[in-house]
Amino acid sequence: MNFYRKESNIKDYHACLKALKAETKSKLAFTPLNKNLPNTIEALIDSEELAKILGIKKNTLSIWKCTKRYNLPVVKVGRLVRYRLADVEKFIQDNTHQLSNNGESNEY
């Protein structure tokens, strides 16, 4: 998938991701039982939140996961599917292409 977005929209995505990250980190803030262990919990979002960020339908994410169309790792919690914010950021960066003056991607 290629994200053909204007630069302002890309900034909006990054701002949205930063806000989600901060919100999720505050929800996940905890003190480990063993003070010698690092805080290893990463921020997770559900399919609905990710669909809003990417501007796609939730069902599209299910299809991508089932067909393995894109390399977007998931975290399974029982029957629930979650996405790491770090993986989402990497996915967006990997699929962001600059447009040339004639409106075509420089990648192809």
Protein Blocks (a to p, Z undefined) as FASTA:
>chain_A
ZZdddfklmmmmmmmmmmmmmmmmmmmgccdfblkbccfbdcdddfklmmmmnopafklm
mmmmmnomaacddddehjaccddfklmmmmmmmmpccddfkopafkZZ
